[in-house]
Amino acid sequence: MREIQEISINDEVFPEKLRKIKNPPTKLYAIGNVELLDKPSLAIVGTRHITEYGIKNCENFAQKMVEENIPVVSGMAIGTDSVAHRTVLQYGGETIAVLGGGFERIFPKENLGLFENIIERNGLVVTEYPPQVSAKSEQFLERNRIVSGLSEGVLIIEAAYRSGTSVTAKLAYKQGKVVMALPGRLDDPYGVGVNKLIQEGAKLVTNIEDVMQHFPQFMYHFGKTSQEKQMTFWDEKEEYQEIMKILQKQALSIEEIVQKTKQKNLRETLNLLINMELEGIITQEIGVGYKIQKG
């Protein structure tokens, strides 16, 4: 057994985002690259009974997240979790696996090789359970709050109605995370759950651009990425910089923005604001005004 690092909730290395969730774990047991605990990351979750449609899309989104230098969090279960972890490793990315049991009782046993690969390739495996604790069904639900808690947002690939994945989505909502879902196939039971989540407010996403528009912090944290080749961001456009600067402190109406910007009339300013809204940089809220899009 590799060296296990015990991280108390009072330790400096314990992730602040996990301290803030309801019922945070009092201790984490970790093997691997603990520096990943501090990095912004996204979770990919879904059914254990993943379909060919799910596998194709899970691999695509996991690969794109690697290209954007975004660590991927999942639960190392069979199905969606395993596809996500393996794809990230295949493309040289970083991944965090959260277990529902202890390190001496790896479950499922067929993922023991995946467990070793994650650690060998600079990934991280964590659990709140001591090494000798076996995995139980109720612990998988408890584990899910850590999966969402470690992440900035959760991408759901496929899910049955009232499934464990749906529970993860509800936990993520309560934690204030962005919940995203792929549109599910109408003729498949594992499309029912994701479509229901979309009806209830999950962000419908069909490509990595849809995902990235909710997380501008990834651009600022990781610097240059392939995303810059596909989308125009405010710090690359001089005409956006002045507006972004005045919106840093508070939301403003279009009239206030015109007053605070130099040598711009109403029409020019409105055109800029429309373009910035379309690019997901800012958003307009009725009665409040324009403000920076936080996700």
C-alpha positions in Angstrom: 0.0 0.0 0.0 1.3 3.4 -1.0 1.8 6.1 1.7 -1.5 7.6 2.9 -1.6 11.2 3.9 -4.2 12.2 6.5 -5.5 15.7 6.1 -7.6 17.1 9.0 -10.2 19.8 8.3 -8.0 22.2 10.4 -4.9 21.6 8.3 -3.8 24.3 5.9 -3.8 21.8 3.0 -7.5 20.9 3.5 -9.4 22.5 0.6 -11.3 25.6 1.6 -14.1 24.9 -0.9 -14.7 21.6 1.0 -14.8 23.3 4.4 -17.7 25.4 3.2 -20.1 22.6 2.2 -22.8 21.3 4.5 -21.5 18.4 6.7 -17.9 18.6 5.4 -15.7 15.6 6.1 -13.6 16.1 9.2 -10.7 14.3 7.7 -9.5 13.2 4.2 -7.2 10.2 3.5 -5.2 10.9 0.4 -2.8 9.2 -1.9 -1.1 11.1 -4.8 -0.8 14.7 -5.8 -2.6 16.7 -3.0 -1.8 19.9 -4.8 -4.8 19.1 -7.0 -7.1 19.8 -4.0 -6.4 23.6 -4.5 -6.9 23.7 -8.2 -10.3 24.7 -9.7 -11.8 21.5 -11.2 -14.9 20.1 -12.8 -16.7 16.9 -12.0 -18.0 14.4 -14.6 -20.6 12.0 -13.2 -23.3 9.7 -14.6 -24.9 6.3 -14.6 -22.9 3.1 -14.0 -24.8 1.6 -16.9 -23.4 4.0 -19.5 -24.5 3.6 -23.1 -22.5 3.9 -26.3 -23.9 7.5 -26.6 -22.7 8.2 -23.1 -19.3 6.8 -23.6 -18.7 8.8 -26.8 -19.8 12.0 -25.2 -18.0 11.4 -21.9 -14.8 10.7 -23.7 -15.2 13.9 -25.8 -15.9 16.2 -22.9 -13.1 14.6 -20.7 -10.6 15.1 -23.6 -11.6 18.7 -24.1 -11.3 19.4 -20.4 -7.7 18.0 -20.6 -7.0 20.4 -23.5 -8.3 23.3 -21.3 -6.0 22.1 -18.4 -9.0 21.5 -16.2 -8.7 18.7 -13.6 -11.6 16.2 -13.6 -13.2 14.9 -10.5 -15.3 11.7 -10.3 -16.1 8.7 -8.1 -14.1 5.9 -9.7 -17.2 3.7 -10.0 -17.8 1.5 -13.0 -19.5 3.2 -15.9 -19.3 7.0 -16.4 -16.7 7.6 -13.6 -14.3 5.1 -15.1 -14.7 6.4 -18.6 -14.0 9.9 -17.4 -10.9 9.0 -15.3 -9.4 6.8 -18.1 -9.9 9.4 -20.8 -8.2 12.1 -18.7 -5.2 9.8 -18.1 -5.1 8.8 -21.8 -4.7 12.4 -22.8 -2.2 13.3 -20.1 -4.6 15.3 -17.8 -5.1 15.5 -14.1 -7.9 13.7 -12.2 -9.2 13.3 -8.7 -11.0 10.1 -7.7 -13.2 10.1 -4.6 -13.8 6.7 -3.0 -16.8 5.4 -1.1 -14.6 3.2 1.2 -11.1 2.9 2.5 -7.9 2.3 0.6 -7.5 -1.3 1.8 -11.0 -2.1 0.4 -10.9 -0.7 -3.2 -14.3 -1.0 -4.8 -15.0 -2.1 -7.4 -12.1 -4.5 -7.4 -11.9 -4.4 -11.2 -10.8 -0.7 -10.9 -7.8 -1.5 -8.8 -5.7 -1.0 -11.9 -7.3 2.4 -12.6 -6.6 3.3 -9.0 -2.9 2.6 -9.5 -2.8 4.4 -12.8 -4.3 7.6 -11.3 -1.6 7.7 -8.7 1.2 6.8 -11.1 0.2 9.6 -13.5 0.2 12.4 -10.9 -3.4 12.2 -10.0 -5.1 12.0 -6.6 -7.3 9.6 -4.8 -9.1 10.7 -1.7 -11.7 9.3 0.8 -13.1 10.3 4.1 -13.1 6.7 5.3 -10.2 5.0 7.2 -8.2 2.4 5.1 -10.0 -0.7 6.5 -13.6 0.5 5.9 -15.5 -1.4 3.2 -17.6 0.5 0.7 -21.4 0.5 1.3 -24.3 1.9 -0.7 -25.0 4.7 1.7 -21.3 5.7 1.6 -21.5 6.3 -2.1 -24.2 8.9 -1.5 -22.0 10.5 1.1 -19.0 10.4 -1.2 -21.0 12.4 -3.8 -21.1 15.5 -1.7 -17.3 15.5 -1.8 -17.2 15.0 -5.6 -19.4 18.1 -6.0 -17.7 19.9 -3.2 -14.3 19.7 -4.7 -15.5 21.0 -8.1 -16.6 24.3 -9.5 -19.4 22.6 -11.4 -20.8 19.2 -12.2 -21.3 17.8 -15.7 -23.9 15.0 -15.9 -23.5 12.6 -18.9 -26.5 10.2 -18.4 -28.8 9.4 -15.5 -31.9 7.4 -14.8 -34.8 9.0 -13.1 -34.3 9.4 -9.3 -30.8 7.9 -9.5 -27.7 8.5 -7.4 -26.5 10.9 -10.1 -29.6 13.0 -9.5 -28.8 13.1 -5.9 -25.3 14.4 -6.8 -27.0 17.2 -8.8 -29.2 18.2 -5.8 -26.1 18.3 -3.6 -24.3 20.4 -6.1 -27.2 22.9 -6.2 -27.2 23.2 -2.4 -23.5 23.8 -2.5 -24.0 26.7 -5.0 -22.3 24.8 -7.9 -23.1 25.0 -11.6 -25.0 21.9 -12.7 -24.7 21.0 -16.4 -26.3 18.1 -18.3 -26.1 16.7 -21.8 -29.5 16.3 -23.5 -30.6 12.7 -23.1 -31.9 10.4 -25.8 -35.7 10.2 -25.6 -35.8 6.5 -26.2 -33.3 5.6 -23.5 -34.1 5.3 -19.7 -30.7 6.9 -19.0 -31.8 10.0 -20.9 -34.8 10.5 -18.6 -32.8 11.7 -15.6 -30.7 14.2 -17.4 -33.7 15.7 -19.3 -35.6 16.0 -16.0 -32.6 17.8 -14.5 -32.5 20.2 -17.5 -36.2 20.9 -17.0 -35.4 21.7 -13.3 -32.7 24.2 -14.2 -29.5 22.4 -15.1 -27.5 24.1 -17.9 -27.9 22.2 -21.2 -24.5 21.8 -22.8 -23.6 20.3 -26.1 -19.9 21.2 -26.4 -17.0 22.5 -24.4 -17.7 26.1 -25.3 -21.1 25.7 -23.5 -19.2 24.5 -20.4 -16.5 27.1 -20.5 -18.8 30.1 -20.6 -20.0 29.4 -17.1 -16.4 29.3 -15.7 -14.3 32.3 -16.6 -12.1 31.6 -13.6 -10.5 28.8 -15.6 -9.1 31.3 -18.1 -7.6 33.4 -15.3 -6.2 30.5 -13.3 -4.6 28.5 -16.0 -3.7 31.2 -18.6 -3.5 30.5 -22.3 -5.6 27.5 -23.4 -6.9 26.1 -26.7 -10.2 27.8 -25.8 -8.7 31.2 -26.9 -8.5 29.8 -30.4 -12.3 29.2 -30.4 -13.7 32.1 -28.3 -12.9 35.8 -27.9 -12.3 36.8 -24.3 -12.5 40.3 -22.9 -8.8 40.6 -22.0 -7.9 40.0 -25.6 -10.1 42.8 -26.9 -9.2 46.4 -26.0 -12.7 47.7 -26.5 -14.0 45.3 -23.8 -11.4 46.3 -21.2 -12.9 49.7 -20.2 -16.4 48.2 -19.7 -15.0 45.3 -17.8 -13.0 47.6 -15.5 -16.1 49.7 -14.5 -18.2 46.5 -14.0 -15.7 45.0 -11.6 -17.2 46.9 -8.6 -20.9 46.9 -9.4 -23.6 46.3 -11.9 -24.5 49.3 -14.1 -27.3 50.3 -16.5 -26.4 51.1 -20.1 -26.9 54.8 -19.4 -24.4 54.6 -16.5 -22.0 52.7 -18.6 -22.1 55.3 -21.4 -21.5 58.1 -18.8 -18.5 56.3 -17.4 -16.8 55.3 -20.7 -14.9 57.7 -22.9 -15.8 58.7 -26.4 -18.6 56.2 -26.9 -22.2 56.9 -27.8 -25.2 54.9 -26.9 -25.3 52.8 -30.1 -21.6 51.9 -29.9 -21.9 50.9 -26.3 -25.0 48.9 -26.9 -23.3 46.9 -29.7 -20.3 46.1 -27.4 -22.6 45.0 -24.6 -24.6 42.8 -27.0 -21.4 41.1 -28.2 -20.1 40.7 -24.7 -23.4 39.1 -23.6 -23.3 36.7 -26.6 -19.8 35.6 -25.7 -20.8 34.9 -22.1 -18.7 37.6 -20.6 -21.4 39.7 -19.0 -25.1 39.2 -18.3 -28.0 41.6 -18.0 -30.4 41.4 -15.0 -33.7 43.3 -15.1 -33.7 46.1 -12.5 -30.0 45.6 -11.8 -28.2 46.2 -15.0 -25.1 44.7 -16.7 -22.7 42.7 -14.6 -19.8 40.3 -15.1 -20.9 36.7 -15.7 -19.8 34.6 -12.8 -21.1 31.3 -14.1 
